[in-house]
Amino acid sequence: MTNKLRTILRLGAIVFGLSAIALVVTPNLFNQLLGLNSTPDLEWSMRMTGITLVALAGNMFSHATKGTNESVLLTAKPVT
């Protein structure tokens, strides 16, 4: 069970990491995709979201590769 969760966490970390890079580098593109009028304040906000995703991606990847089975289960547990 934990091996599948580790794989899911790794894949999620990759998706979040790539999204984070794109948000930091080209927030205007995300704003356009979301149908929002891009402003400097909104682009700054999107960049901050990208930086937050970097931390989330790092946490997910760290637990997936180095975590104990218990930490993987806790990390992958859905929030209810």
C-alpha positions as CSV (number, residue, x, y, z in Angstrom):
1,M,0.0,0.0,0.0
2,T,2.7,2.5,0.9
3,N,4.6,1.8,-2.3
4,K,1.6,3.0,-4.3
5,L,1.2,6.0,-2.1
6,R,4.9,6.8,-2.5
7,T,4.5,6.7,-6.3
8,I,1.4,9.0,-6.1
9,L,3.2,11.4,-3.8
10,R,6.2,11.5,-6.2
11,L,4.0,12.2,-9.2
12,G,2.1,14.8,-7.3
13,A,5.3,16.5,-6.3
14,I,6.4,16.6,-9.9
15,V,3.1,18.1,-11.1
16,F,3.2,20.7,-8.2
17,G,6.9,21.4,-8.9
18,L,6.3,22.1,-12.6
19,S,3.2,24.2,-11.8
20,A,5.2,26.1,-9.2
21,I,8.0,26.9,-11.7
22,A,5.4,28.0,-14.3
23,L,3.6,30.2,-11.8
24,V,6.8,31.9,-10.7
25,V,8.1,32.4,-14.2
26,T,4.9,33.2,-16.2
27,P,2.0,34.1,-13.8
28,N,0.4,36.0,-16.7
29,L,-0.2,32.8,-18.6
30,F,-2.1,31.2,-15.6
31,N,-4.2,34.4,-15.3
32,Q,-5.1,34.2,-18.9
33,L,-5.9,30.4,-18.6
34,L,-8.2,31.3,-15.7
35,G,-9.8,34.1,-17.6
36,L,-8.5,36.8,-15.2
37,N,-7.3,40.2,-16.2
38,S,-3.7,40.2,-15.2
39,T,-2.5,43.0,-13.0
40,P,0.9,43.5,-11.2
41,D,-0.8,42.7,-7.9
42,L,-2.5,39.5,-9.2
43,E,0.8,38.4,-10.9
44,W,2.6,38.9,-7.5
45,S,-0.1,36.8,-5.8
46,M,0.3,34.0,-8.4
47,R,4.1,34.1,-7.9
48,M,3.6,33.7,-4.1
49,T,1.2,30.8,-4.8
50,G,4.0,29.2,-6.9
51,I,6.5,29.6,-4.1
52,T,4.1,27.9,-1.7
53,L,3.7,25.1,-4.2
54,V,7.5,24.7,-4.2
55,A,7.4,24.0,-0.4
56,L,4.5,21.6,-0.8
57,A,6.2,19.7,-3.7
58,G,9.4,19.4,-1.6
59,N,7.5,18.1,1.4
60,M,5.6,15.5,-0.7
61,F,8.8,14.3,-2.5
62,S,10.8,14.2,0.8
63,H,8.2,12.0,2.5
64,A,7.8,9.8,-0.6
65,T,11.5,9.1,-0.9
66,K,12.9,9.2,2.7
67,G,9.8,8.9,5.0
68,T,8.8,6.0,7.1
69,N,5.7,4.0,6.2
70,E,3.9,5.8,9.0
71,S,4.9,9.3,7.7
72,V,3.9,8.3,4.1
73,L,0.4,7.2,5.4
74,L,0.1,10.5,7.3
75,T,1.2,12.6,4.4
76,A,-1.1,10.9,2.0
77,K,-4.1,11.0,4.3
78,P,-7.0,13.1,2.8
79,V,-8.1,16.0,4.9
80,T,-11.8,15.6,5.9
